[in-house]
Amino acid sequence: MSWWGWIIWGALLLGLELSLVNAQYYLVFIGLAAMVTGLASLLLPVLPDWGQWALFAALALASLVGFRGRFYARIQGPTPTVKTGPQGGTLALPSTLTPGASCQAEHGGSFWTVRNDSDASLAAGANVRIVGVHGLTLLVRPDIPS
């Protein structure tokens, strides 16, 4: 293939990466490998077709394996943690709870059944930590400040 053919294919792949949603940068590295192959075939006009294809394959594979993961992680940034439930949160008890006793309490804009999951009594107004969820019941223990 001529050198300008490699450059055109590389530019098309780079443009295709921009037009696809969440292509995850695979086409960027393949397109760059095609463009580098085009430059190499321009500088080394004696490079046979099979050598161009071998160079392209080696560059694409090496760049995908060597750089794509780190590049993608840097561009995307850290994934934020997603809180999927009330576990780990705190609430103030409306009434005193003996071990195993339950009451109704508001948490997150909803009323829940709250059960004392510890061996100690919990006083009314005390902050407690939600250690588990069993159906629609929040299991709480004393909140120990860190």
C-alpha positions, 0 to 999 in steps of 0.5 A: 500500500502506498504511504498516503494510503496508510495515512488516510486509513489512520486518519479515518480510524481516528475520525471514526473513534470520535464518532463512536460513543464509548469506543474506549480508544481502541481505534486511536491506537490502531489509527496511530499505528497506521499513520506511523506505518505510512511515515515509515513507508515514506521514509523507507520506500523499499519496504515491501507490502508484507513488511508494511503489514507486519510493521502495522500489526506489530505497532498496533498490537504493542500500542494496544497492549502497552499503552491503551489500558493506562491511557484509558484509565488516565482519561476516565479517571477514578470510578466514583463509589456508588452507595447502593443502600442505607448500610453504613449510614447513621441515624438518631434513635427516636426511642430507647431500644433494648437488645433485639427490640424494634421501633420506627425511625426516619432515614433518608426520607423514609420510615424504616423499622429499626432493630437493635442488633447489639448486646447493649441498650441504645438510648433515645436520641443516640446516634447509631450505625446501620450495620445491615439491612434485612428486608425493610428492617435496619439493623443498628449498633452503637455508633463509635466515632472514629 
